[in-house]
Amino acid sequence: MKPIIELKNVSVSYGVGKSNEVNAIKNIDLQIFPGEYIVFFGPSGCGKSTLLYTIAGLESATEGDVIVADRNLNTIHSGDLISFYRDTIGMVFQAFYLVAHLSAKDNMMLSKMFSGVSVAEREKRADELMLKFGITEYSDRKPGMMSGGQQQRTAIARALMNDPEIILADEPVGNLDSKNSEIVLELLAKINREEKKTVIQVTHNPKDTHYADRVFYMKDGMIERVVKNAKAARSSTGQGEMSEFERLSQMNPDLSHLGVQAKLMMRSLLMPYDITTEQRIEEIIEKFLKKEISKMDLLKYLDDSKIGAGLYSQKARRITDIIDDSTKEISKINEVRSSNVSADTQVKTEAMIVRKHLLDHYLGKCSLEQCQRLERGISARIANEISEEQFRTFLSNPIKKDGVGLNRLTAKKFSKEVELVTSK
């Protein structure tokens, strides 16, 4: 499916060339597909609103290409840009931005005044939307006579007046109480679900992320990781069951990518332990992933009960070797991802690296046919053509059922290792 929004190496900087130059967003690459509900999540100042405004054409990219609904916003003519603002996107802001001296209905119709549409048509459209959003009785009220929730529903209705393809919502419930927040978010989800509008929401509240098909976690002007929500995801995204990495990301939205990777590695290798020990091990692994400590330091921390996790020496040594080896494979895969190769070549190269990694530590026998099927399955999992569970089933299915023919324990181990070293 062709993306409705695509950003290629996009950066937005202020004060370029000056001593106080600020990089608001840096080297952003993303694709958003028609009908998706996307959330940009992160702390204040991470660049999520700047990214939204860049997609809206309200901020200009310093570098890179911003392509929205087949228009490159860097090269679009001013006349086309007006049409883009009017027909392609609808904006919803935290502060509502309703005109104080106009009624709710007039605020809604304002966006259609310059479209050459008659007053009768404008009123008909406004009446339909007010009825749909349950605000008909507030039609003649000015914003000052309406609650925050009523104002935001009016603002959303205004954004839909021109029937845009894309709704962009910047902290839409930031000024609302919990009850009205839920009403507004359910309304956005309903618009996305029933009208197939692409919705992109900015939020700093992890409770809001469950509405999304995918969550883009941001930090320091960059997208740190992208996590799909299995409960919300629909066939239009081409995505299926949530992986363990994604589940951990959703459970721990404030963790960095390496922090989640450390948690996944710990759970894969060391469970179960008490919470204190788990936290110590996670911190140690994350330090190693950041290259803040050496392999010898890692072993020392895992072994020493006073300053580290307190594992017995033999297990600490075995775990250290496994972590070191997995980290090397992660580095190899990251090198492939940062190289200038086609998507197909990238997937094939990653699959070959992972297949070799798995078989180097496999004590059983693997025929040529099994090796080829294993690599094919890894490619499908990396490309997200199959879910983690489907991949595990494929590994354990017998050869005659077009599987790899591994026993269930090995299939489970291989599946977990693939998730670990290929997590994005």
N, C-alpha and C positions, 0 to 999 in steps of 0.2 A: 504494500500500500504506500502511495506517495505521501510524504509528510505535508501537513498544511503549514507548518512552521519549521524552518531550519536555520540554525545559526552555525556559521563556519568561522572558527578562530576569532570570535568577537571579543573585543576589549573596549571599555569606555574609561577614559582618563580625563581628569580635570587639571588645568594649569600645566599642560604639556610643555616640557622643556624648562619649566621654572623650578626653583628650589622646593616649592611646596606642592609639586605634582602628586596627584592622588589617583591611584588605580582603583576605580569603583568595581569593575568586573574585569577578569583577565582570562583570555584564551578559552572562551566558552564555545563548546561544540555541543549541539543538541538537536534532536528531531522530535517533534510533537505531531501526532497523527489525528486526522479528523475524528471528532466524537470522543476524544479522551478528556478526562478530568485530571488535570495536573496541579500539583501543589509545589510551590517553591518554599522550602522551609529552612529556617535558620535564625540565629540571634540578630538583634538590631545591628545595623551597620555591615552586614555580611554581603550586601549587594543584591538582595533578592528583588527589592522594589526597582532598583536601577535596571535589572534584567527585564522586568515586566515592562517598564517604560520604553526600553529599547525595542522590544517586540511591538509595542504600541506605536512606535515612531515618534514618541515624545522626547526620547533621548537619541542622539546620533552616535553611532559606533565610531570610535577612534580608529579601530582596525577591524577587518573581517567583513563578512557579508551577513545581512539579516534578510532572510527571504520569508515573506508571509503571504500566503494565498497567491503564489506565483509572482509576487512583486518583490524586487530587490529594493529595500527601503533606502539603500545608500545611493541609488541612481534614479529613483523615481522622480518624475516631474511634479511640480507643485500642484497642477490641476488634478493629476492622478492621486496625489497624496490627500487632497480634500475628499475625493471619492472614497479612498481607503478609510479615512477617519469616519465617514458617514455610513458606509455600507458594509465594511468588512469586520470592524471591531466595535464592541460596546464596552465602555469603561465603568467600573463600579469602584468608588473610593471609600476609604474609612470615614472621611469627613462629610460624606453625602454630596456636598456641593450643589444643593438645590438653591434656586434663586428665591431669596427671602420674600419678595413682594408678589410672587406668582403663586397661584394655587397648585395643588399636586398635579391636577390634570394639565394645566398650562405648562408646568415644568416638564412633563412628559412630552407634550406636543412640540416643545421648543426645538428638540433635535430633528424634527421633521419639517420645520418651517422652510428650510432652504433646499428642500428636495423637489420642489415643484409639485407637491401634493396638495390637493384641495383641503379646505378646512373640514369639510364633511368626512373625508377619508381619514384625516388626522384624528378627528374626534372618535370615529368608529374604532380605529386601532387602539387609541388610549382607553376607551371603554372596555374593549375586549381584555386588555392586559390588566386593568384595575379589577375586573371581575375575577380573572384568573388568579390574581395575587391577593384577593380578599381585601382590597383597599377602596372599593367603590364608594363607601360611605364617607371617605375622607377626600373625595374628589375636589371639593371647593375649599378645603382647608389649606392655609399657608403653612410652610414648614414649622414655624414657631408654635403652631397649634397641634403638632403631631408628635408622637413619641419617636424615639430613636429607631425602633423596629419598623414603624410605619414609614418613616423617612427613607430607610434603607430599601424597603420593598418598593417604594416609589422610584428610588434611584435605579434599582434593577429593572423595573418596568421601563424606565426612560432609556436604559441601555439597550433594551430589546425593541424599541419602537421601529427601527429601520431593519429589523430582522437580520442582524449580523451573523456571520459564521462563527465568530470568536468572541467570548466574553472574558475580559480581563478584570480581575477583582483584587484590589490592593488592600489587604487587611480589612475585608468587608464587615467583620464583626468586632473590630477593635474597640468600638465605642458602645457596644451593646452588652446587656446583661446576659446571663447564661440561657435564659428561656428564649429571648429574641435572637440570640446567636444561633441557637439550634434551628429556629424557624427559618432564618435567612440561609443557613447552610443547606438545610433540606430543600429549600427553594432552588438554590443553585444546582444541587444534585438532580432535582427533578427536571430542570431545564436541560441539563446535560443528558439525562437518561431518556426523556420523552421527545425532546426536540432535536436531539443529536448535535447540540451545540458543543464546540470545543471550549472548555472552561479552564482557565488558568488562575489559580488563587495564590496569593502571597500570605503567609502566616508565620508567626513565631510560636504558635501554640500547638504542641504535639497532639492535642486532642482533636484538632481539625483535620489531621492527615488521613484519617480513616475513610474520608469521603473520596479520596483520590484513586485513580487507576495506578498512577505512578507518583512518587514523591522524589523531588530533586533536593537533596540535602546540600546546603551551601555554607561555605566558610571562607572568610577573607577574600571575597570576590570571585570564588571559584566553585564549581559543582564538585563536591567531594565524592558523592555516590548517588546512584539512582536506584530506588527500591520500588518494586511493583506491589500492589495490594491485592492479594488473591481474592478477597471477598468482593472488592469493588470491580476488579478487572473484568472486562468483557471481551468477546471474540474480536472486536475491532482492533484491539491492541496486539493481537497475535500472541498473547501471553497466558500462561496457565498457572499452575500451582506455585505458591510462594516457596522459595528455597529456605533452608535453615539460616543462611546468611541474611536473607531479607527479613525473616521473622525476627532475628536478633536485632537488626537495624531498626525495625519498627518498635520493638520493645525498649530500645535504648537510643532514642532519637538524638540525644545530645553527645553521643560518642562519635569520635572521628572514625574514618574508614579503617585506619590501622587498629583502633580500639575495638571495633566490631570484629575485625579479622583475628585479633588476639583472643577475643572471647570465643569465637568459633573454633580456633585451634585448641584452646584449652578444653572446650566441651568435647571435641572430637577425640582428644588424647587422654584426658585426665579425669573425667567425671567418674564417680561423684566425690566431691569434697565439701567441707563446710564453707560458708560464704566468705569468711575471713581468708581462708586458704585460696579459694577461687580468685579473690581480688588480688592477692599477692602474686599469684601465678600470671594473671592477666597483665598486671603492671610490668612484670619481668619480661614477658613475651613481647609486649608492646615496645619496651625499651630496646629489645633485640631487633625488632622489625625496624625501628627508627635508627638502628646502628649506633645507639648510645652506649651499648655494652658489647663486648666480644663474646665469642662462643664459650671461652673459658669462664667468663663472668656469668654467663647464662647458666652453665653447669653449677657454678659455685652458689648462685642464688637459689636454684632449684633444690640443691642438696642441703644447704645450711638452714636450720630451723630458727636461728636467731635473727638473721637478716633477710631470709627468704621464705620458701615454701616448706622446707623440711621434709622433702622426699628422701627415701633411702637411696644410697649412692648408685646402685646398679640401675634403678629405675630412672633416676635423674640423668644418668649418662645416656641411657637409651632414648629418653624423651628429648634430650638436647640434640642428639644426632638426627632425630626425626624432624624437629623444628628447624634445624639448620638446613637440612636437605629440602624441606618444603619451601623455606624462604628463598633458597637458590632457584627453585622452579618458578616461584612467583616473580622473581627478578627477571628471569628469562622471558616469561610471558609478557611482563610489562615492557620489555625492550621491543618485543614484536609489536605490541599495541602502539608504541610511540614511533614506529618506523613508517615510512611512506609506501605501504603496500596496499593492494586492494583488499576489500573485506573478505573475499573468498580465500585469498592467500593467507590472510591473517588467521582465519579459522582453521585452515588446514595445518599451518605451522604450529599453532597452539596445540591442536589435537595430537600432532606427532610428538611434541615435547611432553605432553601429559601422558600419552601412551607409553613412551619410553620410561618416564618416571615411575609409573605404576608397575611395569614389568621388571624394572631393575630391582624392585623389592619383593617381587612375587616368587615364592618358593615352589609353586606348582608348575606344571607344564602348560604351554600355550601353543596350539598349532598355528600355522600361517593363517588359516581361515579365521580362527578365533581372534588373532591379532588384528586382522583387517576389519573384522566386525567391531572390535573394541574401539578402534580408531574412528570408525564411521559413527558409532554411538556417541563418542566424545565430541566429535564435530557437531552432531545434532544438538547436544546439550549446550555447547558453547554458543551456538547460534540461536539458542532458546527455542528450538523447534519441538523439543520434548521437555517435560517437567523432570524434576529430580526423581520423583517416584517412578515415572515411566522409564527413565534411564536405568534405575536400579532393577526394575523388572526385566528390561531388555538384557542386562548383564546376567541375570540368573535364569532366564529362559533357556531351554536346551537348544542345541544347534538345529534340530529338526523343526523347531518352532521359530526359526530365524532369530535366535538369541545368541549370546556369547557362550553360554554353557558353564558359567562359573557357579560355585556353590553360594548359598545365600549370604554367609558371613563375608566371603570375599567380595561379593557384589556390593554389600553394604559398605565395606571398607573402601573399595574403589570409588563408590559414589560420593562418599564423604570427602575423600581426598581430591576428587575433581572439583567439588564445590569450593573447597578451601583454596586451591591454587589458581582457580580461574575466576574467583569472585571479583566483581567490578566495583 
